[in-house]
């Protein structure tokens, strides 16, 4: 059984860094959409940021409804204020844990949950229930709720909820965490494992804003080195894609970095050395153009394309002669030895650019403990456009990749 790592967050996590969370291994995020009939103040920001970080997204609503009528009102608010016009490839959950709900009794609370679920199911959403293991057992007629997705909180080393076959999501820690450090991206937040393949099931069902069979529009590959059909996304590892011009294509280099924005109307793109080409037609091409940009990193997770927002570039060399349209890093010797026909910038031992890249001088002195980036032609123009004084530039010597932050 696969355990996919993720988090759930609300406004209490502040200006949360989803890009950093993705770097730390987070693959999904369940966002609080509303507290009863009040929209979470961070939801809109989080929805966009989690998507840009390539994370699967779900949503939850904190329940305060004490009657089935009030439950339908909460569901209607969530639908209109949060769900409408958006896509979630994880379930939409009702968070049932507030102490006021215990007082209404198991029968009424179970009916509250059913009313909320029915309202959203009728509108095409894959719904579920979040609560603690003990709350499921003592405050709900859980046997009446087995048809809904179950997200169980048990801050422990294992989840002992039964029947285990219903356990699709397990919240294993928060402030207390027995399995991992309790901070993600420097912030304490609840952490989860996903045990069911909700993204595949929700897409196949055409639920939560998706259209059944339209997987290419959500970044899912139809295959590798196959003929590109209507509204499909294909990865090509052969020398040329062999495609027609009616689509978007982008080259991904050996380090998983997009070499340009996706290009429309050319087709038959050549594969970068050691890399591959992504090619999308129709809705899949539109997804590709909207989500993959020059210098983003791209991961392939199973059959899913996951773009990571940022600025990365693979160098053309380290301490080598700078050729036409090349970007070279120099960190050895006293100076670069380059001619004046390019842009150069010194990066200090603190990893920060000492100035805006300079054109027309060459042979720049290498800062002690730092390096110089030297670009000719299009690489020089790229350097000038991406780097300003004081920005941080990281260098990975093993891959010869720089990251501009």
Secondary structure as UniProt FT lines:
FT   STRAND          4..9
FT   HELIX           11..13
FT   HELIX           18..23
FT   TURN            24..25
FT   STRAND          28..35
FT   TURN            36..37
FT   STRAND          38..39
FT   TURN            41..42
FT   HELIX           43..52
FT   TURN            53..54
FT   STRAND          56..62
FT   HELIX           68..78
FT   HELIX           79..83
FT   TURN            84..85
FT   STRAND          92..95
FT   HELIX           99..102
FT   TURN            103..104
FT   HELIX           105..121
FT   TURN            122..124
FT   STRAND          127..132
FT   HELIX           133..139
FT   HELIX           142..144
FT   TURN            146..147
FT   STRAND          149..153
FT   HELIX           164..166
FT   STRAND          167..173
FT   STRAND          183..184
FT   TURN            185..186
FT   STRAND          187..188
FT   STRAND          190..194
FT   HELIX           198..205
FT   TURN            208..209
FT   TURN            212..213
FT   HELIX           215..218
FT   STRAND          223..224
FT   TURN            230..231
FT   STRAND          233..236
FT   STRAND          248..252
FT   TURN            254..255
FT   STRAND          257..258
FT   STRAND          263..264
FT   TURN            273..274
FT   STRAND          276..280
FT   HELIX           282..291
FT   TURN            294..295
FT   STRAND          297..301
FT   TURN            302..303
FT   STRAND          304..308
FT   STRAND          311..314
FT   STRAND          317..318
FT   TURN            324..325
FT   STRAND          327..330
FT   STRAND          343..347
FT   TURN            349..350
FT   STRAND          352..353
FT   STRAND          358..359
FT   TURN            368..369
FT   STRAND          371..375
FT   HELIX           377..386
FT   TURN            389..390
FT   STRAND          392..396
FT   TURN            397..400
FT   STRAND          401..404
//
